[in-house]
Amino acid sequence: MVSAARHTSHPLAHLPIERTVRPQRHGSDWFGPCDICGKHMSQAFGLRTARIHPDGRRLGPNTDSFGHEHCVTAALAQSEGSA
């Protein structure tokens, strides 16, 4: 008999989150279309998320999405508003 795995929260889930927008070296030629609006990008910007450890270390960062600067900035503002 196979038992279902118990879902537990991630051990780092309690740490504060830092979100930043960073320019990338490529655009749609590398990343494809904007993740948010689906249009071509001459330069991509990445929305990055990292958790901040109590000793100051940043765990991550993980890039959540790539897009135009105004698209990822709007996504960042929306995520901060819902947090």
A tleap script that builds the chain and sets N, CA, C and O, in Angstrom:
source leaprc.protein.ff14SB
mol = sequence {
  NMET VAL SER ALA ALA ARG HIE THR SER HIE
  PRO LEU ALA HIE LEU PRO ILE GLU ARG THR
  VAL ARG PRO GLN ARG HIE GLY SER ASP TRP
  PHE GLY PRO CYS ASP ILE CYS GLY LYS HIE
  MET SER GLN ALA PHE GLY LEU ARG THR ALA
  ARG ILE HIE PRO ASP GLY ARG ARG LEU GLY
  PRO ASN THR ASP SER PHE GLY HIE GLU HIE
  CYS VAL THR ALA ALA LEU ALA GLN SER GLU
  GLY SER CALA
}
set mol.1.N position { 0.842 -1.179 0.000 }
set mol.1.CA position { 0.000 0.000 0.000 }
set mol.1.C position { 0.886 1.239 0.000 }
set mol.1.O position { 1.867 1.311 0.739 }
set mol.2.N position { 0.535 2.206 -0.827 }
set mol.2.CA position { 1.282 3.447 -0.940 }
set mol.2.C position { 0.553 4.509 -0.132 }
set mol.2.O position { -0.644 4.729 -0.316 }
set mol.3.N position { 1.276 5.160 0.757 }
set mol.3.CA position { 0.657 6.225 1.552 }
set mol.3.C position { 0.988 7.583 0.938 }
set mol.3.O position { 2.042 7.764 0.327 }
set mol.4.N position { 0.100 8.500 1.107 }
set mol.4.CA position { 0.301 9.852 0.585 }
set mol.4.C position { 1.330 10.578 1.450 }
set mol.4.O position { 1.347 10.431 2.672 }
set mol.5.N position { 2.183 11.359 0.800 }
set mol.5.CA position { 3.177 12.142 1.537 }
set mol.5.C position { 2.476 13.262 2.297 }
set mol.5.O position { 1.546 13.886 1.787 }
set mol.6.N position { 2.928 13.504 3.508 }
set mol.6.CA position { 2.361 14.608 4.281 }
set mol.6.C position { 2.977 15.910 3.816 }
set mol.6.O position { 4.192 16.016 3.648 }
set mol.7.N position { 2.130 16.892 3.613 }
set mol.7.CA position { 2.605 18.206 3.181 }
set mol.7.C position { 3.014 19.011 4.411 }
set mol.7.O position { 2.209 19.237 5.315 }
set mol.8.N position { 4.252 19.432 4.433 }
set mol.8.CA position { 4.723 20.285 5.523 }
set mol.8.C position { 5.232 21.584 4.919 }
set mol.8.O position { 5.649 21.609 3.761 }
set mol.9.N position { 5.201 22.650 5.684 }
set mol.9.CA position { 5.695 23.924 5.170 }
set mol.9.C position { 7.210 23.872 5.056 }
set mol.9.O position { 7.876 23.104 5.751 }
set mol.10.N position { 7.730 24.690 4.180 }
set mol.10.CA position { 9.168 24.754 3.956 }
set mol.10.C position { 9.846 25.292 5.212 }
set mol.10.O position { 9.324 26.214 5.839 }
set mol.11.N position { 10.999 24.737 5.596 }
set mol.11.CA position { 11.642 25.180 6.842 }
set mol.11.C position { 12.100 26.642 6.823 }
set mol.11.O position { 12.359 27.220 7.879 }
set mol.12.N position { 12.202 27.246 5.628 }
set mol.12.CA position { 12.631 28.645 5.549 }
set mol.12.C position { 11.462 29.597 5.300 }
set mol.12.O position { 11.670 30.794 5.104 }
set mol.13.N position { 10.251 29.078 5.306 }
set mol.13.CA position { 9.082 29.884 4.969 }
set mol.13.C position { 8.887 31.069 5.918 }
set mol.13.O position { 8.256 32.055 5.536 }
set mol.14.N position { 9.405 30.999 7.124 }
set mol.14.CA position { 9.214 32.080 8.101 }
set mol.14.C position { 10.159 33.263 7.870 }
set mol.14.O position { 9.958 34.329 8.452 }
set mol.15.N position { 11.186 33.091 7.031 }
set mol.15.CA position { 12.161 34.159 6.806 }
set mol.15.C position { 11.569 35.251 5.928 }
set mol.15.O position { 10.759 34.955 5.049 }
set mol.16.N position { 11.955 36.517 6.146 }
set mol.16.CA position { 11.452 37.606 5.313 }
set mol.16.C position { 11.913 37.456 3.866 }
set mol.16.O position { 12.951 36.854 3.589 }
set mol.17.N position { 11.131 38.007 2.960 }
set mol.17.CA position { 11.404 37.917 1.524 }
set mol.17.C position { 11.849 39.272 0.997 }
set mol.17.O position { 11.289 40.305 1.364 }
set mol.18.N position { 12.857 39.262 0.135 }
set mol.18.CA position { 13.309 40.464 -0.561 }
set mol.18.C position { 13.055 40.244 -2.045 }
set mol.18.O position { 13.469 39.226 -2.599 }
set mol.19.N position { 12.380 41.183 -2.694 }
set mol.19.CA position { 12.120 41.093 -4.131 }
set mol.19.C position { 12.781 42.278 -4.819 }
set mol.19.O position { 12.665 43.415 -4.361 }
set mol.20.N position { 13.475 42.007 -5.923 }
set mol.20.CA position { 14.154 43.061 -6.666 }
set mol.20.C position { 13.946 42.861 -8.164 }
set mol.20.O position { 13.654 41.755 -8.620 }
set mol.21.N position { 14.101 43.941 -8.916 }
set mol.21.CA position { 14.056 43.900 -10.374 }
set mol.21.C position { 15.468 44.188 -10.868 }
set mol.21.O position { 16.058 45.211 -10.521 }
set mol.22.N position { 16.005 43.284 -11.680 }
set mol.22.CA position { 17.374 43.430 -12.179 }
set mol.22.C position { 17.408 43.359 -13.699 }
set mol.22.O position { 16.739 42.509 -14.288 }
set mol.23.N position { 18.188 44.249 -14.359 }
set mol.23.CA position { 18.318 44.149 -15.816 }
set mol.23.C position { 19.127 42.906 -16.193 }
set mol.23.O position { 20.035 42.493 -15.472 }
set mol.24.N position { 18.780 42.328 -17.324 }
set mol.24.CA position { 19.485 41.163 -17.846 }
set mol.24.C position { 20.273 41.586 -19.081 }
set mol.24.O position { 20.056 42.676 -19.610 }
set mol.25.N position { 21.175 40.746 -19.538 }
set mol.25.CA position { 21.995 41.082 -20.708 }
set mol.25.C position { 21.312 40.793 -22.035 }
set mol.25.O position { 21.785 41.223 -23.087 }
set mol.26.N position { 20.207 40.069 -21.990 }
set mol.26.CA position { 19.535 39.670 -23.222 }
set mol.26.C position { 18.073 40.080 -23.191 }
set mol.26.O position { 17.554 40.547 -22.177 }
set mol.27.N position { 17.432 39.892 -24.323 }
set mol.27.CA position { 16.004 40.171 -24.439 }
set mol.27.C position { 15.271 38.927 -24.892 }
set mol.27.O position { 15.585 37.815 -24.469 }
set mol.28.N position { 14.276 39.130 -25.772 }
set mol.28.CA position { 13.461 38.017 -26.257 }
set mol.28.C position { 14.274 36.993 -27.039 }
set mol.28.O position { 13.886 35.828 -27.118 }
set mol.29.N position { 15.399 37.414 -27.619 }
set mol.29.CA position { 16.241 36.462 -28.352 }
set mol.29.C position { 16.734 35.342 -27.437 }
set mol.29.O position { 17.003 34.239 -27.913 }
set mol.30.N position { 16.857 35.600 -26.147 }
set mol.30.CA position { 17.353 34.618 -25.175 }
set mol.30.C position { 16.237 34.060 -24.300 }
set mol.30.O position { 16.150 32.850 -24.091 }
set mol.31.N position { 15.382 34.950 -23.786 }
set mol.31.CA position { 14.363 34.561 -22.813 }
set mol.31.C position { 12.993 34.280 -23.419 }
set mol.31.O position { 12.112 33.763 -22.732 }
set mol.32.N position { 12.802 34.610 -24.680 }
set mol.32.CA position { 11.475 34.493 -25.277 }
set mol.32.C position { 10.677 35.744 -24.965 }
set mol.32.O position { 11.240 36.723 -24.475 }
set mol.33.N position { 9.376 35.736 -25.239 }
set mol.33.CA position { 8.577 36.937 -25.004 }
set mol.33.C position { 8.424 37.239 -23.511 }
set mol.33.O position { 8.691 36.391 -22.661 }
set mol.34.N position { 8.000 38.432 -23.222 }
set mol.34.CA position { 7.746 38.872 -21.839 }
set mol.34.C position { 6.811 37.883 -21.153 }
set mol.34.O position { 5.764 37.538 -21.700 }
set mol.35.N position { 7.180 37.427 -19.965 }
set mol.35.CA position { 6.349 36.475 -19.211 }
set mol.35.C position { 5.013 37.077 -18.801 }
set mol.35.O position { 4.062 36.344 -18.530 }
set mol.36.N position { 4.931 38.391 -18.754 }
set mol.36.CA position { 3.734 39.041 -18.232 }
set mol.36.C position { 2.782 39.475 -19.353 }
set mol.36.O position { 1.586 39.193 -19.293 }
set mol.37.N position { 3.310 40.160 -20.372 }
set mol.37.CA position { 2.420 40.640 -21.438 }
set mol.37.C position { 2.534 39.832 -22.724 }
set mol.37.O position { 1.677 39.947 -23.600 }
set mol.38.N position { 3.577 39.018 -22.852 }
set mol.38.CA position { 3.736 38.169 -24.037 }
set mol.38.C position { 4.332 38.845 -25.249 }
set mol.38.O position { 4.394 38.233 -26.315 }
set mol.39.N position { 4.780 40.099 -25.124 }
set mol.39.CA position { 5.332 40.830 -26.270 }
set mol.39.C position { 6.858 40.724 -26.305 }
set mol.39.O position { 7.494 40.316 -25.333 }
set mol.40.N position { 7.426 41.103 -27.452 }
set mol.40.CA position { 8.877 41.097 -27.660 }
set mol.40.C position { 9.559 42.084 -26.703 }
set mol.40.O position { 9.014 43.148 -26.410 }
set mol.41.N position { 10.764 41.722 -26.217 }
set mol.41.CA position { 11.553 42.598 -25.350 }
set mol.41.C position { 12.917 42.824 -25.986 }
set mol.41.O position { 13.572 41.857 -26.377 }
set mol.42.N position { 13.359 44.058 -26.101 }
set mol.42.CA position { 14.718 44.308 -26.560 }
set mol.42.C position { 15.706 44.048 -25.427 }
set mol.42.O position { 16.828 43.602 -25.669 }
set mol.43.N position { 15.295 44.325 -24.195 }
set mol.43.CA position { 16.075 43.984 -23.001 }
set mol.43.C position { 15.122 43.430 -21.959 }
set mol.43.O position { 14.041 43.975 -21.738 }
set mol.44.N position { 15.527 42.348 -21.326 }
set mol.44.CA position { 14.695 41.728 -20.292 }
set mol.44.C position { 15.114 42.219 -18.911 }
set mol.44.O position { 16.268 42.579 -18.681 }
set mol.45.N position { 14.153 42.222 -18.011 }
set mol.45.CA position { 14.393 42.495 -16.600 }
set mol.45.C position { 13.875 41.294 -15.830 }
set mol.45.O position { 12.827 40.742 -16.162 }
set mol.46.N position { 14.603 40.894 -14.807 }
set mol.46.CA position { 14.209 39.746 -14.018 }
set mol.46.C position { 13.658 40.164 -12.673 }
set mol.46.O position { 14.235 41.008 -11.988 }
set mol.47.N position { 12.531 39.564 -12.297 }
set mol.47.CA position { 11.967 39.754 -10.960 }
set mol.47.C position { 12.542 38.655 -10.090 }
set mol.47.O position { 12.217 37.481 -10.267 }
set mol.48.N position { 13.397 39.034 -9.150 }
set mol.48.CA position { 14.125 38.062 -8.329 }
set mol.48.C position { 13.607 38.074 -6.900 }
set mol.48.O position { 13.257 39.120 -6.353 }
set mol.49.N position { 13.567 36.892 -6.314 }
set mol.49.CA position { 13.106 36.720 -4.938 }
set mol.49.C position { 14.183 36.021 -4.126 }
set mol.49.O position { 14.753 35.029 -4.579 }
set mol.50.N position { 14.467 36.523 -2.938 }
set mol.50.CA position { 15.421 35.877 -2.032 }
set mol.50.C position { 14.864 35.957 -0.614 }
set mol.50.O position { 14.180 36.916 -0.258 }
set mol.51.N position { 15.160 34.963 0.169 }
set mol.51.CA position { 14.804 34.994 1.596 }
set mol.51.C position { 16.011 35.496 2.371 }
set mol.51.O position { 17.147 35.156 2.039 }
set mol.52.N position { 15.779 36.298 3.393 }
set mol.52.CA position { 16.859 36.897 4.179 }
set mol.52.C position { 17.011 36.123 5.484 }
set mol.52.O position { 16.093 36.086 6.303 }
set mol.53.N position { 18.174 35.506 5.671 }
set mol.53.CA position { 18.485 34.740 6.877 }
set mol.53.C position { 18.761 35.725 8.014 }
set mol.53.O position { 19.222 36.836 7.749 }
set mol.54.N position { 18.498 35.360 9.265 }
set mol.54.CA position { 18.761 36.277 10.386 }
set mol.54.C position { 20.205 36.788 10.453 }
set mol.54.O position { 20.446 37.876 10.977 }
set mol.55.N position { 21.164 36.023 9.932 }
set mol.55.CA position { 22.551 36.498 9.956 }
set mol.55.C position { 22.883 37.410 8.770 }
set mol.55.O position { 24.035 37.811 8.605 }
set mol.56.N position { 21.875 37.742 7.939 }
set mol.56.CA position { 22.076 38.664 6.833 }
set mol.56.C position { 22.285 38.009 5.482 }
set mol.56.O position { 22.233 38.689 4.457 }
set mol.57.N position { 22.520 36.702 5.453 }
set mol.57.CA position { 22.719 36.025 4.164 }
set mol.57.C position { 21.429 36.030 3.367 }
set mol.57.O position { 20.335 35.943 3.923 }
set mol.58.N position { 21.578 36.132 2.047 }
set mol.58.CA position { 20.436 36.020 1.145 }
set mol.58.C position { 20.389 34.598 0.615 }
set mol.58.O position { 21.358 34.115 0.028 }
set mol.59.N position { 19.272 33.935 0.820 }
set mol.59.CA position { 19.096 32.567 0.365 }
set mol.59.C position { 18.334 32.617 -0.947 }
set mol.59.O position { 17.191 33.072 -0.980 }
set mol.60.N position { 18.932 32.169 -1.995 }
set mol.60.CA position { 18.414 32.334 -3.352 }
set mol.60.C position { 19.493 33.115 -4.088 }
set mol.60.O position { 20.660 32.799 -3.856 }
set mol.61.N position { 19.254 34.046 -4.903 }
set mol.61.CA position { 17.916 34.447 -5.304 }
set mol.61.C position { 17.387 33.539 -6.412 }
set mol.61.O position { 18.156 32.884 -7.116 }
set mol.62.N position { 16.107 33.512 -6.550 }
set mol.62.CA position { 15.453 32.797 -7.628 }
set mol.62.C position { 14.786 33.828 -8.518 }
set mol.62.O position { 14.117 34.736 -8.025 }
set mol.63.N position { 14.962 33.697 -9.819 }
set mol.63.CA position { 14.297 34.611 -10.742 }
set mol.63.C position { 12.915 34.056 -11.039 }
set mol.63.O position { 12.775 32.962 -11.586 }
set mol.64.N position { 11.897 34.825 -10.672 }
set mol.64.CA position { 10.514 34.390 -10.818 }
set mol.64.C position { 9.980 34.581 -12.226 }
set mol.64.O position { 9.251 33.732 -12.739 }
set mol.65.N position { 10.340 35.695 -12.852 }
set mol.65.CA position { 9.855 35.959 -14.204 }
set mol.65.C position { 10.761 36.955 -14.904 }
set mol.65.O position { 11.506 37.704 -14.272 }
set mol.66.N position { 10.676 36.942 -16.228 }
set mol.66.CA position { 11.423 37.870 -17.071 }
set mol.66.C position { 10.422 38.685 -17.879 }
set mol.66.O position { 9.418 38.158 -18.358 }
set mol.67.N position { 10.711 39.983 -18.026 }
set mol.67.CA position { 9.798 40.816 -18.806 }
set mol.67.C position { 10.329 42.218 -18.990 }
set mol.67.O position { 11.463 42.533 -18.626 }
set mol.68.N position { 9.466 43.068 -19.574 }
set mol.68.CA position { 9.797 44.487 -19.708 }
set mol.68.C position { 9.934 45.082 -18.305 }
set mol.68.O position { 9.334 44.589 -17.349 }
set mol.69.N position { 10.717 46.128 -18.199 }
set mol.69.CA position { 10.902 46.750 -16.882 }
set mol.69.C position { 9.574 47.167 -16.274 }
set mol.69.O position { 9.332 46.919 -15.093 }
set mol.70.N position { 8.702 47.801 -17.066 }
set mol.70.CA position { 7.417 48.255 -16.508 }
set mol.70.C position { 6.509 47.079 -16.142 }
set mol.70.O position { 5.712 47.188 -15.211 }
set mol.71.N position { 6.619 45.957 -16.860 }
set mol.71.CA position { 5.791 44.785 -16.540 }
set mol.71.C position { 6.228 44.143 -15.221 }
set mol.71.O position { 5.394 43.848 -14.365 }
set mol.72.N position { 7.541 43.926 -15.060 }
set mol.72.CA position { 8.003 43.273 -13.828 }
set mol.72.C position { 7.904 44.215 -12.632 }
set mol.72.O position { 7.702 43.760 -11.506 }
set mol.73.N position { 8.043 45.524 -12.861 }
set mol.73.CA position { 7.866 46.488 -11.775 }
set mol.73.C position { 6.412 46.478 -11.298 }
set mol.73.O position { 6.147 46.559 -10.099 }
set mol.74.N position { 5.471 46.379 -12.244 }
set mol.74.CA position { 4.058 46.298 -11.875 }
set mol.74.C position { 3.774 44.986 -11.137 }
set mol.74.O position { 3.008 44.976 -10.174 }
set mol.75.N position { 4.383 43.881 -11.578 }
set mol.75.CA position { 4.215 42.593 -10.889 }
set mol.75.C position { 4.791 42.665 -9.487 }
set mol.75.O position { 4.219 42.105 -8.552 }
set mol.76.N position { 5.923 43.351 -9.328 }
set mol.76.CA position { 6.540 43.519 -8.012 }
set mol.76.C position { 5.612 44.318 -7.098 }
set mol.76.O position { 5.398 43.936 -5.947 }
set mol.77.N position { 5.067 45.415 -7.598 }
set mol.77.CA position { 4.162 46.243 -6.788 }
set mol.77.C position { 2.916 45.438 -6.397 }
set mol.77.O position { 2.424 45.562 -5.275 }
set mol.78.N position { 2.416 44.624 -7.310 }
set mol.78.CA position { 1.232 43.814 -7.016 }
set mol.78.C position { 1.554 42.770 -5.962 }
set mol.78.O position { 0.749 42.541 -5.059 }
set mol.79.N position { 2.730 42.122 -6.058 }
set mol.79.CA position { 3.087 41.094 -5.080 }
set mol.79.C position { 3.329 41.697 -3.709 }
set mol.79.O position { 3.016 41.070 -2.698 }
set mol.80.N position { 3.877 42.896 -3.655 }
set mol.80.CA position { 4.095 43.558 -2.355 }
set mol.80.C position { 2.776 44.025 -1.750 }
set mol.80.O position { 2.629 44.081 -0.529 }
set mol.81.N position { 1.820 44.359 -2.613 }
set mol.81.CA position { 0.518 44.771 -2.120 }
set mol.81.C position { -0.284 43.619 -1.561 }
set mol.81.O position { -1.129 43.808 -0.685 }
set mol.82.N position { -0.020 42.405 -2.072 }
set mol.82.CA position { -0.761 41.234 -1.595 }
set mol.82.C position { -0.051 40.528 -0.472 }
set mol.82.O position { -0.614 39.613 0.130 }
set mol.83.N position { 1.190 40.929 -0.164 }
set mol.83.CA position { 1.958 40.255 0.886 }
set mol.83.C position { 1.598 40.746 2.258 }
set mol.83.O position { 2.158 40.276 3.248 }
savepdb mol mol.pdb
quit
